[in-house]
Structure formats: C-alpha cells, structure tokens
Amino acid sequence: FVNSGTEAAMSAIRLARAFTKRDIIVKFDGCYHGHADHLLVAAGSGVSCLHKSSSKGVPESFLQNTISLPFNDFTAVKDIFQNHRDKIAAVIVEPVPANMGVIIPKNGYLQFLSDITKKSGTLLIFDEVITGFRWHKSGAQGYFGINPDLTVLGKIIGGGFPIGAFGGRKEIMKLLAPAGPVYQAGTLSGNPVAMAAGIAVMDEISKKGFYDKINKTSECFFVEITGRLRGRKISVNSIGTMFSIFFAGAPVEDHTGLKKCDIKKFARFYRGMLYSGVYFSPAQGETNFISSQHTSSILARAAAAVERTAGEIRG
C-alpha cells in the first residue's frame, strides 16, 4: 500500500523496469497515471512525443524512455514493438480511459495488448485507480477477462481517504524491498485510518446484489439520456457506472476525438446543469459516475435536466 495512485503507478513502473531489465515505458495519449515526471508526456502520436513534457519543470531528459501512443490504435502498438521490442519494459494503460472522458476499448484491444506484451517479454500494467471495484468486483480486468502482470489501484479502496496500492505476480513483487533490490517506502503508507475506511468500503460492495443493482440503475439512466439526446451532435460513452457526454458530431474513441469536441458548448451545458441542481464533472475530458446513493427518481430528474439543458444550447 502507498498514499496515492501516483505513488502506486510510479512504483509499479520501477518494479517493471527492474524485472525486465529494460527502460522504455509505453503509455497512451490522454491516459493519466499520476504526476510523476516521467509520465507527464504530452499527447501526440508515436515517438513524435518521445521528448515532449505536458508540464513545465520536467526536464526533457526525464522523458527519454517514455513513449505515448494513440489509444485504440492496433497499428501504432505493432509498429512500436517492431522497432523497440527488446527495449520496452512495460505498457501501462487505463483499461477504460477515464481521464479524457470515458473511452471504450475497441473489441479485442485489451487482449491484443496482453498478447503482444507476453510475446515480447514486456509487462502489462493496468492502471485501475478509477476502474478498480467501480462496477465489477474484480475491476475492469475481471470484466474483460484480462490478467495484467501488475495492477495499480486507488480511490475506491480508501473510502475517500488518501490511498494507493499496486500488486501483481509473485515473481515480480518479490523484487520489492526489503526482500528484493527495488526500493519502495512511505511514512504513511498503509495508515490505519485509510485502511479502516477501505475495509468498510470492501464490506459494503461485497454485499449480495450490490453491483447488480448499481449497474442496472446506471444502465437505465444511460439508455434514457442517450435517447433524449438522439438527433443532436452529442454522443454518450458509458460502461458500468461511468459515463461521459461529448459535444461531438462523431463517436469519441481516443484523445484525438476528444480534442474535436466543442468545449464552449460543453461549458454552457455544465453551467446549465449546475443551475438545474445537477453537478457534472466540470471539464469535457472528465468522467461522471453513478453511485449507490443515486436513486431512480434522482436520475430521472437528472435525465430531464440533461434534455432540457441540451435543448437550450444553440449555435
């Protein structure tokens, strides 16, 4: 256990590099894995973003071994492995990206990542800080039936308190200090308050029918707002209890699609929804979540507000 998703992702990558004895990390445009320097890579395609930081204060030399690729692009991944097969330590990915809005992986894409990493001796890291325990007891990996080499968790497992965690195959994890040579430590890691809150959450979501109920409630809401928005240049991406409303004339499948959205219209939509008493995530690239406290009547009012507010936006 650590104190944040950033720490968990950073430690998992360090572990992957030690295990494989390789340096390069592959991530995907629009996916967020915390604010460690080597992960703050600007969105771009392929190796064109190999030396571009998305934050001031990060030396370009810190990014020499980070490559960012377009999500959902099979060819880009094949090409990078063809050119750097023996140098890639890990591929880290949000199995369902949620930091550029909800992006649904194309059919077979996650299995493809699993297969190509295995063939190349590269580790596959699932960053489930957002998706972990969100709508399935085994996270997105359980939902899609993929077994990554390492998993990064956070948020839900702490019940609202600062927390992060990472884990994986025994032969990889045994490299961690003090048993192994990979250093990892934290003064407040595994602190009792966060652990107690996390246990309480695990007890709650382990109750019979918890996920069935919340997923059914979410699905009904998503179907409802999709129907109410039909005919407008607005698309709804959803999975489990997560959703995003994109002001785009075409389906949004990656970071490039997100950049084509009309953020001015979204801003008007956000303010209109807030005026109606419904609080959405304030940026087009953020994700919304249904919780166990959202009742059918609450979501019915929200759906009506979505239709009314979207209808008031012109131009």
PAMARGU-937259 format. One record per atom (N, C-alpha, C, O): x, y, z. Coordinates in steps of 0.001 Angstrom, whole numbers, padded with zeros to 6 digits, always signed. Example, Ala and Ser with C-alpha at 12.3 -4.5 7.8 and 13.67 -1.06 7.14 Angstrom:
<pts>
+013190-005690+007800
+012300-004500+007800
+013200-003300+007800
+014236-003319+008465
+012850-002250+007080
+013670-001060+007140
+012900+000030+007870
+013409+001138+008039
</pts>
This chain:
<pts>
+000829-001198+000000
+000000+000000+000000
+000871+001259+000000
+001945+001294+000601
+000375+002294-000695
+001038+003593-000731
-000023+004659-000477
-001127+004341-000036
+000304+005927-000752
-000606+007007-000371
-001415+007612-001513
-002297+008439-001278
-001122+007207-002746
-001844+007783-003877
-001659+006921-005108
-000787+006053-005153
-002495+007173-006111
-002351+006482-007380
-001038+006826-008057
-000436+005981-008719
-000590+008069-007893
+000701+008475-008462
+001827+007615-007923
+002650+007109-008686
+001867+007448-006599
+002912+006624-005987
+002824+005174-006464
+003841+004528-006716
+001601+004679-006583
+001407+003282-006993
+001908+003053-008413
+002605+002073-008678
+001552+003959-009330
+001986+003827-010724
+003500+003966-010833
+004148+003215-011563
+004054+004917-010114
+005496+005143-010129
+006240+003896-009646
+007239+003489-010238
+005749+003307-008584
+006403+002122-008016
+006248+000905-008919
+007178+000110-009053
+005082+000755-009537
+004853-000368-010444
+005793-000292-011646
+006312-001311-012101
+006008+000914-012153
+006913+001092-013290
+008357+000798-012891
+009095+000160-013641
+008748+001256-011729
+010105+000958-011247
+010308-000551-011138
+011359-001079-011500
+009295-001224-010638
+009347-002680-010485
+009438-003366-011847
+010192-004324-012017
+008674-002877-012805
+008677-003461-014150
+010038-003301-014812
+010524-004219-015472
+010642-002150-014638
+011964-001923-015221
+013010-002840-014587
+013890-003359-015274
+012904-003032-013282
+013857-003907-012604
+013677-005360-013038
+014654-006080-013243
+012422-005783-013176
+012142-007178-013517
+012585-007502-014940
+013161-008561-015191
+012314-006587-015872
+012634-006847-017286
+014042-006440-017661
+014561-006862-018695
+014676-005606-016813
+015993-005038-017117
+015946-004223-018413
+016898-004211-019194
+014813-003541-018619
+014618-002658-019769
+014195-001285-019278
+013865-001111-018105
+014205-000305-020182
+013958+001078-019759
+012673+001726-020287
+012049+002513-019575
+012274+001411-021507
+011187+002149-022157
+009821+001782-021571
+009512+000612-021346
+009017+002817-021334
+007624+002652-020901
+006722+003185-022002
+006937+004285-022512
+005705+002398-022368
+004707+002837-023342
+003417+003166-022607
+002909+002351-021836
+002892+004354-022846
+001590+004751-022325
+000728+005211-023493
+001123+005065-024650
-000448+005765-023200
-001351+006159-024274
-001836+007588-024098
-002069+008064-022987
-001979+008256-025246
-002412+009650-025251
-003724+009808-024486
-004697+009097-024738
-003730+010742-023561
-004951+011025-022812
-005112+010199-021562
-005946+010521-020716
-004331+009137-021420
-004384+008338-020197
-003510+009012-019135
-002422+009505-019432
-003993+009026-017923
-003282+009699-016829
-002871+008671-015784
-003683+007857-015344
-001607+008718-015394
-001088+007771-014405
-000380+008486-013267
+000572+007966-012683
-000857+009685-012960
-000254+010445-011887
+000759+011453-012388
+001036+011536-013584
+001314+012224-011448
+002169+013342-011852
+003656+013079-011646
+004427+014014-011431
+004062+011816-011709
+005496+011519-011731
+006085+012102-013013
+005455+012046-014069
+007285+012657-012922
+007881+013378-014046
+007898+012572-015345
+007565+013097-016407
+008282+011306-015259
+008455+010518-016484
+007132+010125-017131
+007125+009542-018215
+006009+010435-016479
+004705+010110-017061
+003970+011329-017590
+002902+011195-018187
+004522+012505-017383
+003892+013729-017869
+004327+014003-019301
+005061+014949-019591
+003847+013143-020175
+004193+013230-021592
+003022+013810-022356
+001882+013376-022190
+003308+014795-023196
+002255+015433-023968
+001613+014445-024918
+002277+013550-025440
+000322+014607-025139
-000384+013747-026083
+000152+013989-027482
+000407+015132-027863
+000317+012955-028226
+000823+013027-029580
+000812+011631-030147
+000342+010706-029484
+001308+011447-031336
+001280+010108-031914
+002676+009516-031965
+003628+010166-032398
+002784+008266-031513
+004028+007520-031607
+005214+008214-030978
+005079+008906-029968
+006362+008031-031571
+007597+008563-030999
+007721+010066-031181
+008690+010666-030716
+006756+010682-031850
+006817+012133-032018
+006722+012827-030671
+007143+013976-030539
+006166+012137-029652
+006021+012759-028342
+007032+012200-027356
+006867+012331-026143
+008069+011584-027875
+009045+010942-027010
+009744+011931-026090
+010155+011563-024989
+009885+013175-026521
+010637+014132-025716
+009814+015377-025377
+010396+016437-025146
+008512+015288-025341
+007675+016435-025043
+006994+016270-023696
+006297+015282-023464
+007195+017236-022808
+006555+017192-021500
+005241+017960-021533
+005121+018960-022240
+004260+017495-020773
+002993+018216-020669
+002974+019111-019438
+001924+019645-019081
+004112+019283-018789
+004196+020156-017620
+005528+020886-017605
+006567+020308-017926
+005492+022145-017235
+006730+022874-017013
+007439+022283-015800
+006793+021746-014900
+008745+022379-015776
+009507+021888-014650
+009977+020455-014796
+010626+019912-013902
+009647+019839-015928
+010084+018462-016185
+011163+018482-017265
+010863+018781-018420
+012399+018175-016918
+013461+018160-017927
+013168+017158-019038
+012661+016066-018780
+013483+017527-020254
+013224+016635-021380
+013961+015304-021218
+013503+014272-021709
+015101+015333-020528
+015876+014105-020343
+015121+013070-019525
+015405+011876-019618
+014144+013527-018708
+013363+012599-017896
+012425+011762-018764
+011928+010723-018329
+012186+012223-020000
+011193+011577-020853
+011815+010743-021962
+011121+010287-022871
+013114+010548-021884
+013814+009837-022950
+013283+008421-023150
+013373+007869-024246
+012737+007841-022102
+012296+006451-022175
+010788+006288-022004
+010313+005240-021565
+010042+007333-022356
+008578+007259-022311
+008014+007522-023697
+008336+008534-024320
+007182+006624-024175
+006540+006761-025488
+005029+006772-025289
+004487+005921-024583
+004359+007721-025902
+002905+007799-025809
+002290+007542-027178
+002680+008153-028173
+001327+006634-027215
+000678+006223-028459
-000815+006518-028426
-001381+006704-027348
-001464+006563-029587
-002916+006745-029616
-003619+005506-029050
-003295+004381-029429
-004560+005711-028165
-005336+004601-027622
-006251+004035-028707
-006720+004762-029584
-006493+002745-028633
-007362+002025-029580
-006745+001855-030960
-007431+001444-031897
-005471+002162-031096
-004783+002059-032385
-003900+000807-032378
-002823+000817-031784
-004346-000266-033032
-003596-001518-033090
-002268-001335-033823
-001231-001823-033375
-002309-000631-034947
-001129-000477-035784
-000005+000267-035087
+001162-000101-035222
-000348+001320-034335
+000679+002100-033638
+001436+001234-032637
+002651+001358-032483
+000699+000355-031960
+001341-000532-030979
+002226-001560-031689
+003348-001827-031257
+001717-002128-032773
+002520-003101-033539
+003816-002472-034025
+004881-003085-033949
+003720-001249-034522
+004904-000577-035065
+005945-000315-033982
+007138-000514-034210
+005508+000129-032809
+006458+000454-031754
+007136-000799-031230
+008309-000763-030859
+006405-001910-031197
+007023-003158-030757
+007966-003717-031821
+008958-004371-031500
+007659-003463-033048
+008547-003904-034117
+009893-003177-034025
+010944-003758-034295
+009844-001920-033648
+011064-001103-033600
+011801-001161-032261
+013009-000932-032211
+011075-001467-031167
+011693-001395-029835
+011402-002636-028988
+011439-002567-027760
+011121-003739-029619
+010659-004951-028924
+011486-005300-027680
+010916-005581-026626
+012792-005285-027785
+013650-005731-026692
+014009-004626-025708
+014840-004820-024820
+013375-003460-025869
+013701-002329-025002
+012523-001891-024139
+012687-001072-023235
+011329-002435-024415
+010123-001980-023715
+009922-002773-022430
+009699-003984-022462
+010003-002083-021308
+009823-002722-020007
+008356-002993-019718
+007999-004069-019238
+007502-002012-020012
+006078-002159-019670
+005202-001300-020551
+005618-000259-021060
+003983-001761-020717
+002900-000970-021290
+001940-000687-020144
+001408-001615-019537
+001716+000586-019846
+000781+000959-018789
-000441+001603-019431
-000316+002476-020290
-001621+001164-019008
-002844+001622-019655
-004010+001649-018664
-004121+000782-017796
-004862+002638-018804
-006169+002588-018153
-007019+001660-019027
-007277+001999-020182
-007462+000510-018524
-008225-000405-019379
-009471+000242-019970
-009871-000074-021090
-010074+001140-019220
-011106+002037-019744
-010650+003447-019397
-010852+003902-018271
-010035+004145-020353
-009567+005501-020059
-010697+006369-019521
-011806+006378-020055
-010388+007098-018448
-011408+007933-017821
-010891+009340-017559
-011552+010132-016886
-009717+009652-018085
-009159+010984-017908
-009187+011795-019190
-008571+012858-019281
-009912+011281-020186
-010235+012057-021391
-011712+011811-021685
-012139+011701-022834
-012470+011729-020591
-013827+011232-020684
-013751+009717-020761
-012659+009152-020838
-014891+009060-020741
-014909+007600-020841
-014656+007186-022288
-015397+007569-023193
-013610+006408-022491
-013287+005888-023821
-013385+004363-023763
-012695+003729-022964
-014220+003786-024587
-014429+002343-024577
-013357+001670-025442
-013184+002038-026604
-012639+000692-024886
-011648-000006-025718
-012333-000766-026848
-013384-001376-026652
-011731-000723-028024
-012293-001454-029158
-012277-002957-028872
-011478-003452-028077
-013173-003653-029537
-013276-005096-029351
-011923-005779-029588
-011343-005659-030668
-011434-006482-028590
-010178-007210-028724
-008928-006408-028425
-007831-006965-028434
-009059-005111-028160
-007869-004269-027989
-007071-004631-026737
-005845-004728-026795
-007742-004828-025622
-007024-005162-024396
-006386-006547-024485
-005292-006765-023963
-007068-007482-025146
-006479-008811-025345
-005256-008708-026249
-004261-009402-026045
-005342-007843-027239
-004208-007595-028133
-003005-007082-027352
-001882-007534-027574
-003235-006132-026433
-002139-005616-025614
-001551-006720-024745
-000335-006799-024570
-002407-007559-024210
-001937-008677-023394
-001078-009640-024208
-000030-010094-023750
-001531-009940-025408
-000818-010902-026262
+000535-010365-026718
+001538-011076-026665
+000563-009113-027164
+001800-008577-027723
+002851-008344-026638
+004048-008469-026897
+002410-008007-025428
+003375-007835-024338
+003953-009182-023906
+005148-009291-023632
+003114-010189-023849
+003598-011525-023460
+004642-012036-024453
+005678-012573-024059
+004358-011865-025728
+005278-012342-026767
+006623-011615-026714
+007644-012155-027140
+006616-010407-026197
+007827-009587-026216
+008548-009548-024876
+009574-008879-024747
+008029-010252-023883
+008663-010210-022567
+008474-008880-021864
+009238-008523-020967
+007446-008149-022283
+007110-006849-021697
+006003-007042-020672
+005140-007899-020860
+006005-006271-019599
+004947-006371-018601
+003771-005470-018975
+003962-004364-019481
+002567-005949-018721
+001351-005167-018932
+000847-004691-017572
+000560-005489-016680
+000749-003373-017438
+000277-002765-016189
-001099-002153-016427
-001253-001279-017280
-002085-002605-015685
-003409-001995-015731
-003503-000956-014618
-003373-001284-013438
-003726+000284-014997
-003974+001349-014030
-005479+001376-013766
-006253+001930-014547
-005872+000770-012657
-007285+000701-012293
-007597+001612-011106
-008464+001305-010287
-006891+002718-011025
-007168+003684-009970
-008624+004135-010041
-009266+004322-009007
-009143+004309-011243
-010533+004727-011406
-011464+003532-011589
-012541+003499-010993
-011075+002560-012394
-011988+001450-012711
-012016+000362-011644
-012966-000419-011596
-010999+000291-010788
-010943-000771-009799
-012129-000763-008850
-012353+000225-008150
-012892-001848-008815
-014075-002018-007960
-015211-001050-008318
-016181-000925-007570
-015090-000371-009459
-016084+000641-009816
-017422+000010-010181
-018463+000442-009686
-017408-001010-011046
-018663-001649-011424
-018555-003175-011462
-019502-003865-011838
-017390-003690-011069
-017179-005140-011060
-016268-005480-009885
-015324-004745-009596
-016546-006583-009214
-015773-006950-008023
-014308-007217-008325
-013466-007152-007430
-013995-007520-009595
-012601-007753-009985
-012077-006666-010903
-011096-006873-011617
-012722-005511-010889
-012274-004397-011708
-012497-004619-013190
-013191-005552-013592
-011901-003751-014003
-012042-003873-015453
-011392-005152-015952
-011855-005746-016926
-010312-005584-015288
-009644-006810-015728
-010542-008029-015559
-010498-008954-016370
-011353-008032-014510
-012305-009114-014332
-013439-009035-015336
-013905-010052-015850
-013877-007812-015609
-014966-007600-016553
-014572-008037-017958
-015360-008672-018658
-013343-007696-018374
-012882-008030-019724
-012159-009378-019802
-011876-009868-020895
-011865-009965-018664
-011193-011260-018670
-009730-011203-019063
-009231-012102-019740
-009036-010146-018643
-007612-009967-018947
-006815-010028-017642
-007224-009447-016636
-005691-010723-017659
-004840-010799-016477
-003546-010013-016703
-002614-010538-017312
-003471-008777-016231
-002234-007996-016387
-001154-008529-015454
-001439-009277-014520
+000077-008139-015715
+001181-008558-014857
+001201-007781-013549
+001543-008318-012495
+000828-006503-013635
+000765-005645-012452
-000515-004817-012505
-001005-004479-013582
-001045-004497-011336
-002262-003686-011243
-002034-002533-010282
-001434-002700-009220
-002521-001359-010669
-002444-000160-009838
-003854+000206-009390
-004775+000259-010205
-004022+000459-008100
-005342+000781-007545
-005278+002057-006711
-004199+002529-006351
-006460+002606-006410
-006546+003797-005572
-008000+004168-005369
-008887+003335-005556
-008254+005404-004990
-009585+005989-004850
-010545+005112-004045
-010594+005227-002820
-011304+004243-004705
-012359+003475-004047
-011832+002668-002872
-012506+002567-001847
-010644+002091-002996
-010148+001195-001948
-009809+001937-000654
-009509+001307+000360
-009855+003266-000682
-009582+004037+000530
-010807+004706+001118
-010706+005416+002118
-011956+004491+000514
-013175+005067+001059
-013126+006573+001210
-013715+007119+002143
-012432+007256+000309
-012356+008711+000361
-011116+009239+001048
-010892+010449+001072
-010300+008348+001612
-009052+008768+002245
-007874+008518+001303
-007980+007700+000390
-006744+009215+001515
-005591+009043+000628
-005076+007597+000648
-004773+007039+001702
-004987+007015-000545
-004522+005631-000628
-004106+005294-002053
-004545+005927-003012
-003280+004318-002166
-002910+003741-003454
-002390+002349-003170
-002003+002043-002042
-002379+001521-004167
-001863+000163-003985
-001411-000378-005333
-001916+000027-006380
-000462-001288-005291
-000083-001983-006513
+000274-003417-006156
+000738-003704-005053
+000047-004308-007111
+000327-005716-006869
+000417-006459-008184
+000112-005917-009247
+000842-007714-008096
+000965-008499-009322
+001555-009862-009057
+001476-010391-007949
+002138-010413-010079
+002700-011752-009995
+003784-011850-008920
+004567-010920-008727
+003818-012986-008226
+004736-013185-007105
+006184-012982-007501
+006951-012366-006762
+006569-013504-008680
+007970-013400-009079
+008392-011957-009365
+009580-011635-009340
+007411-011093-009638
+007714-009676-009830
+007739-008963-008484
+008669-008210-008194
+006726-009196-007666
+006593-008498-006394
+007711-008822-005410
+008022-008005-004544
+008310-009986-005528
+009362-010350-004572
+010637-009527-004756
+011561-009610-003947
+010677-008735-005826
+011820-007840-006033
+011758-006599-005147
+012747-005876-005020
+010596-006349-004533
+010437-005166-003693
+011243-005295-002404
+011344-006378-001827
+011814-004174-001960
+012496-004132-000663
+011450-004333+000447
+010306-003910+000284
+011812-004960+001554
+013179-005345+001922
+013607-006721+001395
+014767-007104+001546
+012681-007463+000782
+013053-008790+000280
+013934-008709-000958
+014787-009569-001180
+013722-007664-001768
+014455-007530-003015
+015152-006199-003149
+015187-005419-002197
+015721-005917-004341
+016542-004719-004543
+015794-003472-004992
+016409-002420-005167
+014469-003565-005185
+013708-002409-005673
+013169-001616-004487
+012339-002116-003727
+013635-000394-004332
+013266+000417-003168
+011852+000962-003291
+011441+001425-004355
+011114+000899-002189
+009787+001500-002105
+009457+001663-000630
+009557+000710+000143
+009060+002882-000237
+008721+003131+001160
+007853+004379+001259
+007799+005181+000326
+007176+004538+002392
+006366+005727+002620
+005960+005809+004071
+005478+004828+004637
+006147+006968+004683
+005855+007124+006112
+004413+006759+006455
+004160+006085+007453
+003473+007204+005629
+002062+006984+005938
+001422+005879+005101
+000201+005721+005115
+002223+005125+004386
+001670+004029+003589
+000979+003013+004500
+001542+002577+005505
-000238+002650+004134
-000975+001686+004937
-001424+002249+006274
-001587+001498+007236
-001628+003568+006350
-002017+004160+007629
-003381+003634+008070
-004234+003369+007223
-003603+003477+009363
-004790+002775+009871
-006128+003429+009535
-007138+002737+009406
-006147+004751+009394
-007417+005416+009082
-007875+005041+007673
-009029+004664+007468
-006960+005148+006701
-007297+004780+005329
-007638+003300+005223
-008548+002919+004486
-006905+002465+005961
-007172+001028+005910
-008558+000711+006457
-009280-000108+005889
-008932+001360+007562
-010255+001124+008151
-011364+001563+007200
-012375+000876+007050
-011161+002730+006552
-012156+003215+005596
-012262+002270+004409
-013358+001993+003921
-011114+001776+003945
-011100+000846+002826
-011803-000456+003148
-012547-000984+002321
-011577-000973+004334
-012246-002212+004749
-013757-002016+004787
-014513-002905+004396
-014194-000851+005260
-015630-000558+005317
-016234-000549+003911
-017335-001057+003697
-015507+000029+002961
-015973+000043+001568
-016047-001375+001018
-017038-001750+000391
-014996-002167+001254
-014984-003550+000763
-016149-004346+001329
-016748-005159+000625
-016475-004117+002601
-017616-004804+003219
-018921-004424+002519
-019787-005269+002292
-019046-003144+002183
-020283-002660+001570
-020459-003213+000161
-021540-003690-000185
-019411-003155-000655
-019552-003593-002039
-019574-005119-002164
-019899-005656-003223
-019229-005806-001086
-019263-007268-001099
-020651-007823-000778
-020875-009030-000869
-021571-006949-000408
-022926-007398-000097
-023612-007957-001337
-023421-007453-002444
-024385-008967-001149
-025055-009642-002261
-025910-008665-003059
-026725-007929-002503
-025708-008674-004357
-026523-007855-005248
-026088-006419-005391
-026732-005654-006109
-024993-006019-004718
-024574-004613-004772
-024323-004161-006205
-024887-003166-006661
-023475-004897-006907
-023132-004496-008271
-024292-004680-009240
-024460-003878-010159
-025078-005704-009052
-026239-005912-009928
-027163-004707-009877
-027645-004235-010907
-027404-004219-008676
-028330-003098-008507
-027769-001810-009096
-028457-001120-009848
-026524-001484-008760
-025958-000208-009214
-025743-000207-010729
-025908+000825-011379
-025376-001360-011288
-025181-001436-012737
-026498-001334-013491
-026564-000714-014552
-027554-001946-012940
-028873-001861-013585
-029396-000436-013549
-029928+000065-014539
-029241+000216-012398
-029668+001612-012265
-028912+002502-013255
-029497+003378-013892
-027622+002266-013369
-026784+003061-014280
-027185+002837-015729
-027316+003791-016495
-027379+001582-016105
-027732+001268-017485
-029046+001941-017882
-029163+002477-018984
-030020+001914-016997
-031312+002558-017288
-031131+004056-017517
-031748+004632-018413
-030290+004678-016711
-030036+006111-016862
-029327+006409-018170
-029678+007366-018859
-028343+005609-018518
-027591+005834-019756
-028480+005662-020984
-028389+006439-021934
-029328+004658-020964
-030264+004450-022075
-031202+005649-022187
-031513+006111-023286
-031643+006138-021045
-032580+007260-021019
-031950+008528-021592
-032557+009177-022443
-030747+008894-021146
-030155+010143-021641
-029702+010007-023094
-029720+010985-023842
-029297+008808-023495
-028922+008601-024899
-030119+008828-025802
-030002+009450-026857
-031264+008324-025387
-032490+008521-026156
-032909+009981-026198
-033336+010477-027240
-032791+010660-025088
-033205+012067-025013
-032287+012980-025830
-032696+014059-026257
-031042+012539-026043
-030081+013362-026789
-029992+012981-028265
-029263+013614-029027
-030731+011949-028668
-030670+011478-030054
-031073+012598-031024
-032023+013340-030777
-030339+012701-032116
-030624+013720-033118
-029792+014971-032962
-029801+015844-033829
-029062+015062-031841
-028174+016197-031628
-026730+015752-031851
-026431+014558-031850
-025850+016711-032039
-024434+016390-032216
-023787+016198-030850
-022862+016909-030457
-024316+015207-030152
-023854+014865-028805
-023807+013352-028713
-024743+012671-029133
-022726+012825-028168
-022635+011380-028004
-022423+011031-026532
-021860+011812-025764
-022883+009853-026165
-022747+009378-024787
-021905+008107-024796
-022260+007130-025454
-020797+008117-024071
-019989+006920-023860
-020244+006432-022442
-020205+007221-021499
-020504+005146-022284
-020769+004636-020941
-020355+003182-020822
-020354+002432-021798
-020005+002806-019613
-019712+001419-019280
-019849+001277-017771
-019372+002126-017018
-020487+000226-017339
-020674+000034-015903
-021417+001182-015273
-022590+001406-015574
-020743+001925-014388
-021350+003081-013716
-020694+004392-014142
-020893+005426-013506
-019913+004345-015217
-019160+005509-015681
-019737+006031-016998
-020145+005248-017856
-019769+007354-017151
-020258+007897-018420
-019700+009287-018695
-019282+010008-017788
-019708+009638-019981
-019337+010981-020415
-020270+011415-021528
-020674+010607-022365
-020606+012682-021535
-021402+013285-022605
-020457+014178-023408
-019912+015155-022895
-020278+013818-024677
-019353+014549-025550
-020125+015419-026543
-021059+014957-027199
-019722+016668-026639
-020311+017547-027644
-019500+017399-028932
-018680+018244-029293
-019774+016285-029601
-019053+015936-030822
-020028+015328-031816
-020998+014675-031432
-019762+015547-033090
-020643+015029-034128
-020360+013596-034507
-021079+013013-035319
-019309+013013-033923
-018926+011632-034228
-018538+010937-032930
-018220+011602-031944
-018562+009609-032918
-018164+008876-031713
-016745+009242-031274
-015859+009425-032108
-016542+009345-029983
-015224+009673-029439
-014558+008377-028989
-015034+007709-028071
-013443+008028-029651
-012773+006750-029395
-011333+006904-028924
-010668+005915-028617
-010849+008148-028865
-009463+008378-028450
-009273+009852-028122
-010226+010631-028132
-008023+010226-027830
-007738+011598-027443
-007945+012569-028593
-008323+013720-028375
-007703+012118-029800
-007932+012966-030967
-009413+013320-031086
-009768+014459-031388
-010269+012327-030845
-011712+012577-030874
-012135+013562-029805
-013001+014406-030036
-011523+013458-028630
-011836+014389-027549
-011503+015817-027960
-012269+016741-027684
-010365+015999-028618
-009922+017349-028992
-010840+017990-030030
-010794+019203-030235
-011671+017183-030685
-012600+017715-031681
-013929+018162-031058
-014779+018729-031744
-014098+017906-029776
-015343+018281-029108
-015468+019796-028973
-014466+020510-028932
-016686+020270-028905
-016966+021691-028748
-016980+022008-027254
-017996+021819-026586
-015858+022488-026734
-015755+022707-025290
-016557+023924-024836
-016925+024019-023665
-016829+024849-025743
-017653+026002-025377
-019089+025565-025128
-019731+026028-024186
-019590+024669-025978
-020937+024147-025754
-020998+023325-024482
-021975+023382-023735
-019927+022546-024238
-019921+021758-023011
-019952+022670-021785
-020638+022377-020806
-019206+023780-021841
-019169+024708-020710
-020560+025273-020445
-020964+025429-019293
-021287+025578-021515
-022659+026080-021358
-023560+024996-020789
-024426+025269-019958
-023352+023772-021240
-024116+022639-020732
-023842+022449-019235
-024765+022261-018442
-022581+022502-018873
-022200+022315-017465
-022863+023371-016586
-023429+023049-015542
-022792+024628-017008
-023384+025704-016209
-024902+025550-016136
-025510+025791-015093
-025501+025151-017243
-026945+024945-017256
-027378+023822-016331
-028387+023937-015634
-026613+022735-016324
-026918+021616-015438
-026734+022024-013977
-027514+021627-013112
-025715+022805-013716
-025472+023274-012354
-026634+024147-011887
-027078+024054-010742
-027122+025001-012800
-028270+025852-012493
-029508+025002-012207
-030376+025395-011427
-029580+023829-012849
-030713+022920-012643
-030547+022053-011406
-031422+021249-011085
-029426+022214-010712
-029205+021454-009493
-028519+020121-009709
-028533+019261-008828
-027908+019940-010899
-027207+018692-011195
-025730+019009-011419
-025381+019809-012287
-024875+018378-010633
-023445+018672-010696
-022730+017629-011541
-022583+016476-011135
-022285+018052-012728
-021479+017220-013618
-020002+017541-013387
-019666+018575-012809
-019131+016652-013840
-017704+016987-013853
-017534+018226-014725
-018158+018323-015782
-016692+019183-014297
-016659+020486-014949
-015866+020597-016248
-015818+021674-016842
-015244+019511-016702
-014457+019576-017935
-014915+018487-018905
-015305+017397-018485
-014866+018784-020195
-015272+017821-021210
-014475+016530-021112
-014989+015457-021430
-013238+016622-020681
-012380+015451-020614
-012443+014691-019308
-011605+013821-019068
-013408+014992-018457
-013542+014274-017198
-014719+013301-017257
-015557+013368-018155
-014761+012404-016289
-015767+011340-016272
-016768+011550-015142
-016436+012099-014091
-017984+011108-015375
-019036+011149-014360
-019315+009729-013862
-019109+008750-014580
-019786+009642-012624
-020012+008330-012019
-021380+008258-011352
-021852+009231-010765
-022004+007097-011452
-023223+006814-010708
-022813+006076-009441
-021991+005161-009484
-023388+006478-008316
-023058+005831-007049
-024275+005084-006508
-025372+005173-007059
-024063+004358-005437
-025162+003602-004821
-026194+004524-004194
-027295+004089-003856
-025848+005793-004037
-026787+006750-003445
-027681+007418-004484
-028603+008152-004126
-027423+007176-005749
-028275+007725-006800
-029482+006817-007000
-029345+005689-007474
-030654+007308-006641
-031882+006538-006805
-032456+006756-008200
-032024+007654-008922
-033428+005934-008573
-034067+006067-009886
-034748+007419-010029
-034734+008009-011110
-035348+007919-008945
-036041+009207-009024
-035047+010359-009201
-035319+011305-009940
-033910+010279-008531
-032877+011308-008689
-032368+011323-010125
-032204+012386-010723
-032121+010138-010673
-031592+010043-012035
-032635+010434-013076
-032281+010930-014146
-033910+010219-012779
-034972+010642-013696
-034986+012169-013809
-035142+012717-014900
-034821+012848-012672
-034763+014315-012691
-033522+014791-013433
-033563+015781-014163
-032415+014075-013237
-031181+014444-013926
-031327+014266-015426
-030857+015106-016194
-031976+013176-015865
-032170+012923-017293
-033023+014013-017925
-032736+014463-019035
-034061+014436-017230
-034910+015510-017747
-034115+016802-017873
-034286+017558-018830
-033241+017049-016893
-032418+018260-016936
-031415+018200-018077
-031128+019222-018701
-030876+017013-018360
-029946+016839-019482
-030633+017221-020788
-030076+017972-021589
-031841+016707-021003
-032571+017000-022244
-032900+018486-022342
-032714+019103-023391
-033387+019051-021249
-033780+020462-021258
-032576+021367-021502
-032645+022287-022316
-031491+021112-020809
-030296+021953-020928
-029660+021829-022307
-029257+022830-022899
-029569+020601-022821
-029003+020400-024163
-029854+021109-025213
-029325+021647-026185
-031153+021107-025018
-032056+021749-025966
-031941+023257-025978
-032318+023899-026959
-031430+023827-024914
-031286+025279-024820
-029999+025788-025471
-029811+026993-025641
-029115+024852-025832
-027830+025238-026421
-027976+025344-027932
-028364+024383-028597
-027669+026488-028455
-027763+026722-029895
-026407+027154-030445
-025524+027584-029703
-026267+027031-031749
-025059+027522-032394
-023896+026573-032274
-022809+026862-032774
</pts>
